[in-house]
Amino acid sequence: MTSKNELKERLRSGAGKKQAIAIAVVLALGAAAAVGLMTTGGKSGGEESHAHEEAKGHGDGEHHGEAKAGGEKGHNDAKGHGDGEHHEEAKKGSRGGELISKGNVTVEALLSEDQGTPRLKIWVSQAGKDVAPGQLQVTAQIKRPGGEEQKLTFAAQKDALVSAQPVEEPHVFEGVIQVVVGGQTQSFPFSPSEGVIALTAEQQKSSGIVVEATKAASLAASYQLPGEVKFNEDTTAHVVPRVAGVVESVPVALGQMVRKGQVLAVVNSTSISDQRADLQGAQKRLQLAKITYEREKSLYEAKISPQQDVQIAEQAMREAEIAVSNARQKLQAVGATLDSGALNRYELRAPFDGTIVEKHIALGEQVREDANVFTVADLRTVWAQINVPAKDLPLVRVGDNVVVRAAAFEQSAIGKVAYVGSLIGESTRTAQARVTLENPKTAWRPGLFVNVEMKSETFDAAVTVTSEAVQTMEEKPVVFVKTGSGFVAQPVKVGRTDGKRVEIVEGLKAGVPYIAVGSFVAKAEAGKSTASHAH
């Protein structure tokens, strides 16, 4: 290559201008190419170094900064997040925990289940160097969406500090880690959001989800006893002929409503014929006795007959009156009318307004005087009969209002305890009780199985939710609590209930927003993500 000195020499010697210009251009291009090559090499080396640092920082083998063919970045927001949002992921440490830095101090926090139960592990580094656990004082305070707070203390375990208290699921909370290193105290926020169910406002509205706040309430504790609807025996009658005979007509049908005094059947009876004949004979004798008495009385007053004849006539008249009364009462005792035209006609009549619920009589049938031919019941009131265990007898009192619910369909009504038995069955060890139930539409039919809800006591509960809000996940009761980014299944311990609201003994405080209606939707969404959940 021609040197600068040679170029100068040629210029001095008057060499051609064209050759000199060409040589100058070649030198300039060579210098520019060298500078460009150095710049490109330096940049590539820096990117490679940054990529390796990032891979090491993640600690999970995933290279988020890796370039793809075609010039795309490894973390493509449009593909990685279907909603078009850029979600910043927390930085990960070499042990898989979340890195939280303040000044020259960095905390790596990890929820680990190495010991069987979830515990919080802490590693601390200062100015890029790990700090031994013995040189640290660490505490943590966490507050869950349900309002409950927990303080964590830590003990050294190998190269880490491990919480002495387990951190139960859900791992969704606002936490602060206090670290004392080198005599200085610093706070590091730690807020995991594992298992949060994201539901947009539109999804909540379309699914019928209603969010309310937990609150104190006065509840009436209750318990249920099985029972069965029975006829009200006070308004049920078994109609019997009371005389033997042959059925002449049956003008009513099974299930028919009847009025008091309405004819149910007509029976031809010889015994009724005899009784009516006796009555008529007694009435005739009474008429004759009255005439005789009046005649003897007139003769006595005219001093024609002695007083003794008047007294005998009066005695005969009184005996005739007794005979008539006796014959009339015999007919009335069997329910027969005194004058029905035919002597042998006997009419069975309804004792009160009601429904014919049983019928055991047919035209032309020979019936006995004690045959149960009809059962008439007034179904406007019925009984719910229950068997009360001996231990619950003090809680069942006459006059108490109870709720009766049908077991076969959606029907409920308020009833009143009318009777509690004094005797306990030898085999069942229960006592019978009856609830009087109004039945204007005859929906409560005898034989229907029911559940009778009794209220045992009224009490005040500090925290309650709707009964619908409590779901079961992994055989534990949970309530879906609202967080900043969605909902989370909060394990709870339930107490007493009145059927509408449930007392929460542990897991929630008053004033916490939760899904009061439609919690099954959140449960279904949680079930979808359960398979991918892992620590």
Residue pairs with C-beta under 8 A, 6 or more apart in sequence:
2 23
4 27
7 20
7 23
7 24
10 19
10 20
11 20
50 65
51 63
51 65
51 66
54 63
54 64
54 65
55 61
55 62
55 63
55 65
56 94
57 91
57 92
57 93
57 94
57 99
58 64
58 92
59 92
59 93
59 94
59 95
59 96
60 92
60 96
63 74
64 74
64 75
64 89
65 73
65 74
65 75
66 74
67 73
67 74
68 74
68 76
77 84
77 85
77 86
78 84
81 87
90 98
90 99
91 98
91 99
92 98
92 99
93 99
93 108
93 110
93 123
94 108
95 108
95 110
95 121
95 123
96 110
97 108
97 109
97 110
97 121
97 123
98 108
98 109
98 110
98 190
98 192
99 106
99 107
99 108
100 106
100 107
100 108
100 109
100 177
100 188
100 189
100 190
101 107
102 186
102 187
102 188
103 186
104 126
104 127
105 124
105 125
105 126
105 179
105 181
105 186
106 124
106 125
106 126
107 122
107 123
107 124
107 177
107 179
107 188
107 190
108 122
108 123
108 124
108 125
109 120
109 121
109 122
109 177
109 188
109 190
110 120
110 121
111 118
111 119
111 120
111 121
111 167
111 171
111 192
111 194
111 535
112 118
112 119
112 120
112 121
112 162
112 535
113 119
113 535
115 162
117 166
117 168
118 166
118 167
118 168
118 169
118 171
118 535
119 162
119 163
119 165
119 166
119 167
120 140
120 152
120 154
120 162
120 163
120 167
121 160
121 161
121 162
121 163
122 138
122 154
122 160
122 161
122 162
122 177
122 179
123 130
123 159
123 160
123 161
124 130
124 131
124 136
124 138
124 161
124 179
124 181
125 131
126 181
126 182
130 159
131 181
132 159
133 156
133 157
133 159
133 160
133 161
134 156
135 181
136 161
136 179
136 180
136 181
137 179
137 180
138 154
138 161
138 177
138 178
138 179
138 180
139 151
139 152
139 153
139 154
139 177
139 178
140 151
140 152
140 154
140 163
140 175
140 176
140 177
140 178
140 190
141 149
141 150
141 151
141 152
141 175
141 176
141 178
142 149
142 150
142 152
142 167
142 173
142 174
142 175
142 176
143 149
143 173
143 174
143 175
144 150
144 170
144 172
144 173
144 490
145 172
145 173
145 481
145 482
145 483
145 488
145 490
145 512
146 479
146 481
146 490
146 492
146 507
146 508
146 509
146 512
147 508
147 509
147 510
147 511
147 512
148 507
148 508
148 509
150 165
150 167
151 165
152 163
152 164
152 165
152 167
153 163
153 164
153 165
154 161
154 162
154 163
154 164
155 161
155 162
155 164
156 162
168 491
169 194
169 195
169 491
170 194
170 195
170 488
170 489
170 490
170 491
171 192
171 193
171 194
171 195
172 192
172 193
172 194
172 195
172 196
172 483
172 488
173 191
173 192
174 189
174 191
175 189
175 190
175 191
175 192
176 187
176 188
176 189
176 190
177 187
177 188
177 189
177 190
178 185
178 186
178 187
179 185
179 186
179 187
179 188
193 483
193 485
194 533
195 488
195 489
195 526
195 529
195 533
196 483
196 485
196 486
196 487
196 488
197 480
197 486
197 487
197 488
197 489
197 522
197 525
197 526
197 529
198 485
198 486
199 207
199 209
199 486
199 487
199 521
199 522
199 525
203 209
204 211
204 518
207 518
207 521
208 517
208 518
208 521
209 515
209 517
209 518
209 519
209 521
209 522
210 515
210 516
210 517
210 518
211 482
211 513
211 514
211 515
211 516
212 466
212 513
212 514
212 516
213 510
213 511
213 512
213 513
213 514
214 463
214 464
214 465
214 504
214 508
214 509
214 510
214 511
214 512
214 514
215 463
215 464
215 510
215 511
216 460
216 461
216 462
216 463
216 464
216 510
217 460
217 461
217 464
217 501
218 458
218 459
218 460
218 461
219 458
219 459
219 460
219 461
219 464
219 496
219 497
219 498
219 501
219 503
220 455
220 457
220 458
220 459
220 498
221 455
221 456
221 457
221 458
221 459
221 496
221 497
221 498
222 403
222 453
222 454
222 455
222 456
222 497
222 498
222 499
223 392
223 395
223 453
223 454
223 456
224 451
224 452
224 453
224 454
225 386
225 387
225 388
225 392
225 451
225 452
225 454
226 386
226 387
226 407
226 449
226 450
226 451
226 452
227 384
227 385
227 386
227 387
227 404
227 435
227 449
227 450
227 451
227 452
228 384
228 385
228 447
228 448
228 449
228 450
229 382
229 383
229 384
229 385
229 437
229 444
229 445
229 446
229 447
229 448
229 449
229 450
230 382
230 383
230 384
230 385
230 434
230 446
231 357
231 377
231 379
231 382
231 383
231 446
232 377
232 378
232 381
232 382
232 383
232 436
233 383
235 352
235 354
235 377
235 378
235 380
235 381
236 375
236 376
236 377
236 378
237 351
237 352
237 354
237 375
237 376
237 377
238 372
238 374
238 375
239 264
239 348
239 350
239 351
239 372
239 373
239 374
239 375
239 376
240 369
240 370
240 371
240 372
240 373
241 267
241 269
241 346
241 348
241 367
241 368
241 369
241 371
241 373
242 333
242 334
242 335
242 369
242 370
243 267
243 269
243 271
243 272
243 334
243 336
243 346
243 369
244 269
244 271
244 366
244 367
244 368
244 369
245 267
245 268
245 269
245 270
245 271
245 272
245 344
245 346
245 366
245 367
246 267
246 268
246 269
246 364
246 365
246 366
246 367
247 265
247 266
247 267
247 361
247 362
247 363
247 364
247 365
247 366
247 367
248 265
248 266
248 267
248 268
248 345
248 363
249 265
249 266
249 363
250 264
250 265
250 266
250 361
250 362
250 363
251 263
251 264
251 265
252 258
252 262
252 263
252 264
252 265
252 356
252 359
253 356
253 359
254 356
254 357
254 358
254 359
255 355
255 356
255 357
256 355
256 356
257 353
257 354
257 355
258 264
258 350
258 353
258 354
258 355
258 356
258 376
259 350
259 353
260 350
260 351
260 352
260 353
261 349
261 350
262 349
262 350
263 347
263 348
263 349
264 348
264 349
264 350
264 356
264 373
264 374
265 347
265 348
265 361
265 373
265 374
266 345
266 346
266 347
266 348
267 346
267 347
267 348
267 367
268 344
268 345
268 346
269 344
269 346
270 344
272 331
272 334
272 336
272 343
272 344
272 345
272 346
273 343
273 344
275 327
275 330
275 331
275 334
275 336
276 331
276 336
276 338
276 343
276 344
277 343
278 327
278 330
279 324
279 327
279 328
279 330
279 331
279 338
281 327
282 320
282 323
282 324
282 326
282 327
283 324
283 327
285 320
285 323
286 317
286 320
286 321
286 323
286 324
288 320
289 313
289 316
289 317
289 319
289 320
289 321
290 317
290 320
292 313
292 316
292 317
293 310
293 313
293 314
293 316
293 317
295 313
296 305
296 309
296 310
296 312
296 313
297 310
297 313
299 305
299 309
299 310
300 306
300 307
300 309
300 310
328 338
331 337
331 338
332 338
334 346
335 347
335 348
335 349
336 346
336 347
337 347
340 347
348 373
348 374
350 376
351 376
352 376
352 378
353 378
354 376
354 377
354 378
354 379
355 376
355 377
355 378
355 379
355 442
356 374
356 375
356 376
357 375
357 376
357 377
357 379
357 446
358 372
358 374
358 375
359 373
359 374
359 375
360 371
360 372
360 373
360 374
361 367
361 371
361 373
361 374
367 373
377 446
379 439
379 442
380 438
380 439
380 440
380 442
381 436
381 437
381 438
381 439
382 437
382 439
382 444
382 446
383 418
383 434
383 435
383 436
383 437
384 404
384 415
384 434
384 435
384 437
384 444
384 450
384 452
385 432
385 433
385 434
385 435
386 432
386 433
386 434
386 435
386 452
387 425
387 428
387 430
387 431
387 432
387 433
388 396
388 420
388 421
388 430
388 431
388 432
388 433
389 429
389 430
390 424
390 429
390 430
390 431
392 454
393 420
393 431
395 454
395 456
396 417
396 420
396 433
396 454
397 417
397 420
398 417
398 418
398 419
398 420
399 416
399 417
400 416
400 417
400 454
400 455
401 414
401 415
401 416
401 455
402 414
402 415
402 416
402 417
402 435
402 452
402 453
402 454
402 455
403 412
403 413
403 414
403 415
403 452
403 453
404 412
404 413
404 414
404 415
404 435
404 437
404 444
404 450
404 451
404 452
404 453
405 411
405 412
405 450
405 451
405 452
405 453
406 412
406 444
406 448
406 449
406 450
407 448
407 449
407 450
407 451
408 448
408 449
411 443
411 444
413 437
413 438
413 444
415 435
415 436
415 437
415 438
415 452
416 435
416 436
417 433
417 434
417 435
418 434
418 435
418 436
419 432
419 433
419 434
420 431
420 433
421 431
421 432
421 433
422 431
423 431
424 430
424 431
425 431
435 452
437 444
444 450
453 499
455 498
459 496
461 495
461 496
461 501
461 503
461 504
462 510
463 503
463 504
463 508
463 509
463 510
464 501
464 502
464 503
464 504
465 479
465 501
465 502
465 504
465 508
465 514
465 516
466 500
466 501
466 502
466 516
466 517
467 497
467 499
467 500
467 501
467 502
468 516
468 517
468 519
469 479
469 480
469 502
469 514
469 515
469 516
469 517
469 519
470 477
470 478
470 479
470 492
470 494
470 502
470 519
471 477
471 478
471 479
471 480
471 489
471 519
471 520
471 522
471 523
472 478
473 489
473 523
473 526
476 491
477 491
477 492
477 493
477 494
478 489
478 490
478 491
478 492
479 489
479 490
479 492
479 504
479 507
479 508
479 514
479 515
479 519
480 487
480 488
480 489
480 490
480 514
480 515
480 519
480 522
480 523
481 487
481 488
481 489
481 490
481 508
481 512
481 513
481 514
482 512
482 513
482 514
482 515
487 515
487 522
489 522
489 523
489 526
490 507
490 508
490 514
491 507
492 504
492 505
492 506
492 507
492 508
493 504
493 505
493 506
493 507
494 502
494 503
494 504
494 505
495 502
495 503
495 504
495 505
496 502
496 503
497 503
508 514
515 521
515 522
